[in-house]
Amino acid sequence: MANVTKAALEGGPGDLPERIVPVTESGLDVKIPFRGGYEHFRATDRRKETTEGPLPVYEWWERTEVPG
């Protein structure tokens, strides 16, 4: 079973519904499906205090479209 933790997302679309998301491997990019594409977030060295405790911060860096 994968080790699941959570991360805080920063940047990207302002109307992204979730800003605290599960991540299966710390340090790997996170890809969030949103509006017919994907929002990509990269791990940083920062941590953020949240309602769920201190979490690693992932910053938005790219959007890719789903062909179709």
Buried (B, 14 or more C-beta within 10 A) or exposed (E): EEEEEEBBBBBBEEEBEEEEBEBEEEEEEBEBEBEEBBBBBBBBEEEBEBEEEEBBBBBBEEBEEEEE
